[in-house]
Amino acid sequence: MPVQPTVHPALCASGHSPALSDARLLSALATLRDALAPGKALNLPAVLDRAALLDALSVLTTNTPAPTTGYPMPTPIGLDRLNYGDLAIAIYAAGIPAKADALTVEQIKALAVAGIAHLGVAEIYRINEQWRTVNRADCDKVYRDGIRRLWGSARREDTAVGLGYRLKRAIERGQVTA
């Protein structure tokens, strides 16, 4: 599935190189594996593209019993505790495929999990607060500039929000586990 090379503008401004982002993503993926599915092999290919990442995340998001270790494991945030705006930001951070309307709810969930692993929940909350501030702007120019700064374009915002809303509704209806 072709993927648009979208990186959240806030991350571009931070000066992180793509190689650093890939290393951070692999580290986050390993952390997720250790927390959610210890002992499961991810079988990652030599080149980790988005499709391989989604396949690896689908292994992690299956229902598995909680690990029993001698130390407390970090509890990942349940997707049901995020609003659709938070989910939209996480999905956008993971990279939205070109044919976003063809995604299944499980694929959207995998994107959200990847985005949360990439940005972290605190950063998602921070960006969502900026987005709410932009949406309350009195001036059209301030609104347009804010949308461009946070999302790249209004179309990308609409796509991410639509996917976030689809995922939130599916979670509320019990069609996908949070």
RODO-478293 format. One record per residue (C-alpha): x, y, z; residue in one letter; residue number from 1. Coordinates in steps of 0.5 Angstrom, whole numbers, plus 500, padded with zeros to 3 digits. Each point is the difference from the previous one (the first is absolute). Layout:
% RODO-478293
X X	Y Y	Z Z	rest a	nr NUM
...
% end
This chain:
% RODO-478293
X 500	Y 500	Z 500	rest m	nr 1
X 503	Y 507	Z 498	rest p	nr 2
X 501	Y 504	Z 506	rest v	nr 3
X 501	Y 508	Z 500	rest q	nr 4
X 506	Y 502	Z 503	rest p	nr 5
X 497	Y 504	Z 505	rest t	nr 6
X 504	Y 502	Z 506	rest v	nr 7
X 497	Y 505	Z 505	rest h	nr 8
X 502	Y 507	Z 499	rest p	nr 9
X 502	Y 501	Z 508	rest a	nr 10
X 505	Y 494	Z 499	rest l	nr 11
X 503	Y 503	Z 494	rest c	nr 12
X 501	Y 507	Z 503	rest a	nr 13
X 504	Y 496	Z 506	rest s	nr 14
X 505	Y 498	Z 495	rest g	nr 15
X 500	Y 493	Z 501	rest h	nr 16
X 503	Y 496	Z 494	rest s	nr 17
X 496	Y 494	Z 497	rest p	nr 18
X 505	Y 495	Z 502	rest a	nr 19
X 499	Y 502	Z 507	rest l	nr 20
X 493	Y 500	Z 500	rest s	nr 21
X 501	Y 493	Z 497	rest d	nr 22
X 504	Y 498	Z 506	rest a	nr 23
X 495	Y 503	Z 504	rest r	nr 24
X 494	Y 496	Z 497	rest l	nr 25
X 504	Y 493	Z 500	rest l	nr 26
X 501	Y 502	Z 508	rest s	nr 27
X 493	Y 501	Z 501	rest a	nr 28
X 498	Y 494	Z 496	rest l	nr 29
X 505	Y 496	Z 505	rest a	nr 30
X 497	Y 503	Z 506	rest t	nr 31
X 493	Y 499	Z 498	rest l	nr 32
X 502	Y 493	Z 498	rest r	nr 33
X 503	Y 499	Z 507	rest d	nr 34
X 494	Y 503	Z 503	rest a	nr 35
X 494	Y 497	Z 496	rest l	nr 36
X 502	Y 493	Z 498	rest a	nr 37
X 507	Y 498	Z 503	rest p	nr 38
X 502	Y 494	Z 497	rest g	nr 39
X 497	Y 501	Z 493	rest k	nr 40
X 505	Y 501	Z 494	rest a	nr 41
X 499	Y 505	Z 496	rest l	nr 42
X 503	Y 498	Z 494	rest n	nr 43
X 502	Y 507	Z 497	rest l	nr 44
X 503	Y 500	Z 493	rest p	nr 45
X 507	Y 503	Z 499	rest a	nr 46
X 497	Y 507	Z 497	rest v	nr 47
X 494	Y 502	Z 505	rest l	nr 48
X 495	Y 503	Z 495	rest d	nr 49
X 493	Y 502	Z 503	rest r	nr 50
X 497	Y 494	Z 497	rest a	nr 51
X 505	Y 496	Z 504	rest a	nr 52
X 498	Y 504	Z 506	rest l	nr 53
X 493	Y 499	Z 500	rest l	nr 54
X 501	Y 493	Z 499	rest d	nr 55
X 504	Y 500	Z 507	rest a	nr 56
X 495	Y 504	Z 503	rest l	nr 57
X 495	Y 496	Z 499	rest s	nr 58
X 503	Y 494	Z 503	rest v	nr 59
X 501	Y 505	Z 506	rest l	nr 60
X 493	Y 502	Z 501	rest t	nr 61
X 497	Y 493	Z 500	rest t	nr 62
X 497	Y 498	Z 506	rest n	nr 63
X 505	Y 497	Z 505	rest t	nr 64
X 500	Y 499	Z 507	rest p	nr 65
X 504	Y 505	Z 504	rest a	nr 66
X 507	Y 498	Z 502	rest p	nr 67
X 502	Y 497	Z 506	rest t	nr 68
X 506	Y 503	Z 502	rest t	nr 69
X 504	Y 502	Z 507	rest g	nr 70
X 499	Y 507	Z 498	rest y	nr 71
X 495	Y 504	Z 498	rest p	nr 72
X 499	Y 501	Z 493	rest m	nr 73
X 498	Y 507	Z 497	rest p	nr 74
X 493	Y 500	Z 498	rest t	nr 75
X 498	Y 503	Z 493	rest p	nr 76
X 495	Y 505	Z 500	rest i	nr 77
X 493	Y 497	Z 497	rest g	nr 78
X 498	Y 503	Z 494	rest l	nr 79
X 493	Y 501	Z 503	rest d	nr 80
X 503	Y 505	Z 504	rest r	nr 81
X 502	Y 504	Z 494	rest l	nr 82
X 495	Y 505	Z 497	rest n	nr 83
X 499	Y 500	Z 492	rest y	nr 84
X 505	Y 506	Z 500	rest g	nr 85
X 505	Y 496	Z 504	rest d	nr 86
X 499	Y 494	Z 495	rest l	nr 87
X 501	Y 505	Z 494	rest a	nr 88
X 506	Y 503	Z 502	rest i	nr 89
X 503	Y 493	Z 502	rest a	nr 90
X 498	Y 497	Z 493	rest i	nr 91
X 503	Y 506	Z 496	rest y	nr 92
X 506	Y 499	Z 504	rest a	nr 93
X 501	Y 493	Z 497	rest a	nr 94
X 499	Y 502	Z 493	rest g	nr 95
X 493	Y 500	Z 497	rest i	nr 96
X 500	Y 495	Z 493	rest p	nr 97
X 498	Y 503	Z 494	rest a	nr 98
X 493	Y 496	Z 500	rest k	nr 99
X 498	Y 501	Z 507	rest a	nr 100
X 493	Y 499	Z 498	rest d	nr 101
X 502	Y 493	Z 499	rest a	nr 102
X 503	Y 498	Z 507	rest l	nr 103
X 496	Y 495	Z 504	rest t	nr 104
X 499	Y 502	Z 508	rest v	nr 105
X 506	Y 496	Z 502	rest e	nr 106
X 505	Y 503	Z 495	rest q	nr 107
X 497	Y 507	Z 503	rest i	nr 108
X 502	Y 497	Z 507	rest k	nr 109
X 507	Y 498	Z 498	rest a	nr 110
X 501	Y 507	Z 497	rest l	nr 111
X 498	Y 503	Z 507	rest a	nr 112
X 504	Y 495	Z 504	rest v	nr 113
X 506	Y 502	Z 495	rest a	nr 114
X 499	Y 508	Z 501	rest g	nr 115
X 499	Y 499	Z 508	rest i	nr 116
X 507	Y 496	Z 500	rest a	nr 117
X 503	Y 505	Z 495	rest h	nr 118
X 497	Y 507	Z 504	rest l	nr 119
X 499	Y 497	Z 507	rest g	nr 120
X 493	Y 502	Z 503	rest v	nr 121
X 502	Y 507	Z 503	rest a	nr 122
X 502	Y 502	Z 494	rest e	nr 123
X 494	Y 498	Z 497	rest i	nr 124
X 496	Y 504	Z 505	rest y	nr 125
X 505	Y 506	Z 499	rest r	nr 126
X 498	Y 500	Z 492	rest i	nr 127
X 493	Y 499	Z 501	rest n	nr 128
X 500	Y 506	Z 505	rest e	nr 129
X 503	Y 504	Z 495	rest q	nr 130
X 495	Y 498	Z 495	rest w	nr 131
X 494	Y 502	Z 504	rest r	nr 132
X 503	Y 507	Z 501	rest t	nr 133
X 501	Y 500	Z 492	rest v	nr 134
X 493	Y 498	Z 500	rest n	nr 135
X 497	Y 506	Z 504	rest r	nr 136
X 504	Y 505	Z 496	rest a	nr 137
X 496	Y 506	Z 498	rest d	nr 138
X 504	Y 502	Z 494	rest c	nr 139
X 500	Y 495	Z 494	rest d	nr 140
X 507	Y 502	Z 498	rest k	nr 141
X 502	Y 497	Z 507	rest v	nr 142
X 496	Y 494	Z 499	rest y	nr 143
X 502	Y 498	Z 494	rest r	nr 144
X 508	Y 502	Z 502	rest d	nr 145
X 499	Y 495	Z 506	rest g	nr 146
X 496	Y 495	Z 496	rest i	nr 147
X 506	Y 500	Z 495	rest r	nr 148
X 505	Y 500	Z 506	rest r	nr 149
X 497	Y 494	Z 504	rest l	nr 150
X 497	Y 496	Z 494	rest w	nr 151
X 504	Y 502	Z 494	rest g	nr 152
X 493	Y 501	Z 496	rest s	nr 153
X 493	Y 500	Z 502	rest a	nr 154
X 499	Y 494	Z 496	rest r	nr 155
X 505	Y 496	Z 504	rest r	nr 156
X 496	Y 503	Z 506	rest e	nr 157
X 494	Y 497	Z 497	rest d	nr 158
X 502	Y 494	Z 499	rest t	nr 159
X 504	Y 499	Z 506	rest a	nr 160
X 493	Y 502	Z 504	rest v	nr 161
X 496	Y 495	Z 496	rest g	nr 162
X 504	Y 494	Z 502	rest l	nr 163
X 501	Y 502	Z 507	rest g	nr 164
X 492	Y 501	Z 500	rest y	nr 165
X 499	Y 493	Z 497	rest r	nr 166
X 505	Y 497	Z 505	rest l	nr 167
X 497	Y 503	Z 506	rest k	nr 168
X 493	Y 498	Z 497	rest r	nr 169
X 502	Y 493	Z 499	rest a	nr 170
X 503	Y 500	Z 507	rest i	nr 171
X 494	Y 502	Z 503	rest e	nr 172
X 495	Y 495	Z 496	rest r	nr 173
X 505	Y 495	Z 503	rest g	nr 174
X 502	Y 498	Z 492	rest q	nr 175
X 508	Y 501	Z 502	rest v	nr 176
X 503	Y 499	Z 507	rest t	nr 177
X 503	Y 506	Z 503	rest a	nr 178
% end
